Amino acid sequence: MRNLVLAILAIGAASIAGPAAAQTYDPDYPVCLHVYGPATYYECRYTSLAQCNASASGRGAQCVISPYFASVQVPAGPHYRRHPRVY
């Protein structure tokens, strides 16, 4: 009887858990607004940090660079070491 009650409680706890959140970054925009509060979410609709900061003004929000922006280009060139080699 105790096992049955524990099994029912385990199934009930697993069914109450909410669904996992999907990826919220939009790859078409380089800047996202991360809004904090009871419902924390991302709005990736901004083309510049200035535009995003104007929207974040007065809100519990922060502008972040989208890590999934489609036009991200890695600069080509020499890679510098932090410390020079000593021979």
trRosetta pair geometry for C-beta under 8 A, 3 or more apart (Angstrom, degrees):
i j d omega theta_ij theta_ji phi_ij phi_ji
1 4 5.7 -53 -153 31 34 113
1 5 6.7 32 152 -16 65 104
2 5 5.8 -54 -151 36 34 110
2 6 6.3 32 152 -16 67 108
3 6 5.7 -56 -146 40 32 111
3 7 6.2 35 154 -22 66 106
4 7 5.7 -53 -146 35 29 112
4 8 6.5 29 155 -17 63 105
5 8 5.8 -54 -149 36 31 110
5 9 6.4 30 153 -17 64 107
6 9 5.7 -54 -145 39 32 111
6 10 6.3 33 155 -21 65 106
7 10 5.7 -53 -146 36 30 111
7 11 6.4 28 156 -16 64 106
8 11 5.9 -55 -146 38 31 109
8 12 6.2 32 154 -19 64 109
9 12 5.6 -56 -145 39 30 113
9 13 6.3 30 157 -19 65 106
10 13 5.8 -53 -145 36 30 109
10 14 6.4 27 156 -16 63 108
11 14 5.8 -56 -146 39 30 110
11 15 6.3 25 157 -17 65 109
12 15 5.9 -59 -145 38 29 107
12 16 6.5 31 156 -25 64 106
13 16 5.9 -54 -149 29 31 112
13 17 7.2 44 153 -33 60 95
14 17 6.1 -41 -160 11 36 115
21 24 6.9 -20 159 -41 114 110
23 68 7.6 55 180 -28 128 168
24 41 6.6 -154 -155 -164 153 74
24 42 4.2 124 125 47 125 117
24 44 7.2 150 140 -12 72 113
25 32 6.2 -79 -121 -67 80 150
25 42 6.5 -33 -78 122 57 154
25 44 5.4 93 -153 -57 51 154
25 66 5.1 138 -159 -150 116 102
25 67 6.8 -71 -119 49 170 73
25 68 4.5 120 112 36 136 124
26 29 5.2 38 88 25 111 100
26 32 7.5 149 29 -93 83 104
26 44 3.6 -179 26 94 95 124
26 45 7.1 53 35 -68 150 55
26 66 7.2 -67 61 -127 58 153
26 68 7.9 170 87 87 17 113
27 66 7.4 176 -111 147 38 136
27 68 4.8 -80 -93 134 84 96
27 69 6.2 145 -157 -130 57 23
27 70 4.4 77 158 -47 103 94
28 44 7.8 122 57 131 71 110
28 70 6.5 4 -88 7 41 122
29 32 7.1 117 102 -71 111 69
29 44 4.8 160 66 160 119 83
29 45 5.8 -142 -69 -116 172 14
29 46 5.9 102 176 51 128 40
29 47 6.3 -96 -143 -78 88 54
29 66 6.4 110 96 -15 68 153
29 69 7.1 -91 98 -112 29 95
30 46 7.7 -82 67 96 64 72
30 47 6.6 60 33 -149 97 43
30 48 7.9 30 70 -82 114 33
30 65 6.6 -26 164 -150 80 77
30 66 5.6 -152 -164 33 29 107
30 69 4.5 37 -109 -115 65 148
30 71 7.4 -59 -74 56 107 102
30 72 8.0 136 -120 -71 97 83
31 44 7.5 167 95 -143 36 67
31 46 4.1 -60 84 91 107 108
31 47 6.8 8 25 90 108 3
31 48 6.3 -7 -3 114 148 7
31 49 5.6 -171 -114 -78 147 53
31 51 7.2 135 72 66 145 98
31 52 4.7 -121 141 -37 130 142
31 63 5.9 -4 -176 -171 110 106
31 64 7.4 152 -158 79 63 37
31 65 6.3 -46 -105 -109 63 48
31 66 6.5 -125 -74 -15 11 94
32 42 4.9 -1 175 -171 127 108
32 43 6.5 156 -163 77 72 42
32 44 4.1 -34 -101 -92 97 79
32 46 7.1 177 -84 33 20 104
32 52 7.5 61 91 -124 11 142
32 63 7.3 152 81 -156 42 57
32 64 5.3 -24 67 67 92 87
32 65 7.7 67 21 164 84 6
32 66 5.0 103 -23 -74 107 90
33 42 6.9 146 75 -159 50 54
33 43 4.4 -9 55 57 104 99
33 44 7.7 -167 20 -73 64 36
33 45 7.7 -34 10 38 108 83
33 46 6.5 95 -34 -14 95 132
33 52 5.3 -171 -72 -156 92 100
33 55 5.9 -71 -88 98 152 123
33 56 5.7 -167 -138 -71 109 100
33 61 5.4 6 180 177 97 129
33 62 7.6 151 -158 77 55 33
33 63 5.8 -33 -101 -99 62 66
33 64 7.9 153 -101 21 15 76
34 40 7.6 8 179 -173 82 92
34 41 8.0 -170 -149 99 50 31
34 42 5.5 -22 -100 -101 64 78
34 61 6.3 159 81 -160 49 72
34 62 4.9 -19 60 64 103 85
34 63 7.5 173 15 -95 80 14
34 64 5.4 40 -20 -3 117 120
35 39 7.9 10 106 98 112 75
35 40 6.6 -177 93 -145 64 49
35 41 5.5 -3 55 59 105 72
35 42 7.5 180 16 -89 78 25
35 43 6.7 47 -18 -7 114 103
35 59 6.7 -42 -128 148 94 128
35 60 6.9 83 -166 90 63 74
35 61 4.5 -26 -103 -102 62 104
36 40 5.5 -1 -125 -111 47 97
36 60 4.4 -89 68 138 95 107
36 61 6.5 -172 12 -86 75 44
36 62 7.5 41 -21 0 108 95
37 40 6.4 162 46 -73 53 62
37 60 5.6 127 -59 71 90 132
42 64 8.0 -63 -128 49 111 120
43 46 7.7 74 115 -19 91 98
43 55 7.9 -101 87 133 140 147
44 66 5.6 71 -133 -90 123 133
46 49 7.7 89 136 -89 131 23
46 51 4.8 175 -154 96 101 110
46 52 4.0 77 169 -68 173 93
46 55 7.1 -135 -83 18 128 138
46 63 7.3 -63 71 -136 160 112
47 51 6.1 44 51 30 70 153
48 51 4.6 98 60 5 85 102
48 52 7.0 -153 95 -2 47 87
49 52 5.5 -58 -147 42 36 111
49 53 6.0 38 155 -23 70 106
49 63 5.6 125 -144 132 77 149
50 53 5.7 -52 -141 36 29 111
50 54 6.6 34 156 -22 61 102
51 54 5.9 -53 -155 30 29 113
51 55 6.9 22 150 -12 61 107
52 55 5.7 -61 -155 39 36 108
52 56 6.1 28 151 -17 71 111
52 63 3.9 110 123 -116 130 127
53 56 5.5 -57 -138 42 34 109
53 57 6.6 59 156 -49 63 89
53 63 5.6 -68 -66 -17 67 145
54 57 5.9 -30 -156 -5 31 119
55 59 7.8 -25 142 20 61 137
55 61 7.6 -59 115 99 81 153
56 59 5.6 -113 -162 55 48 105
56 61 4.1 -134 -136 92 92 112
56 62 6.6 97 -149 -87 148 15
56 63 5.7 -119 -22 -43 149 90
65 69 7.5 -63 173 -17 80 130
66 69 4.5 112 86 -50 108 89
69 72 5.0 109 81 -44 95 97
81 84 6.6 129 80 -91 115 37
81 85 7.4 48 71 -35 161 79
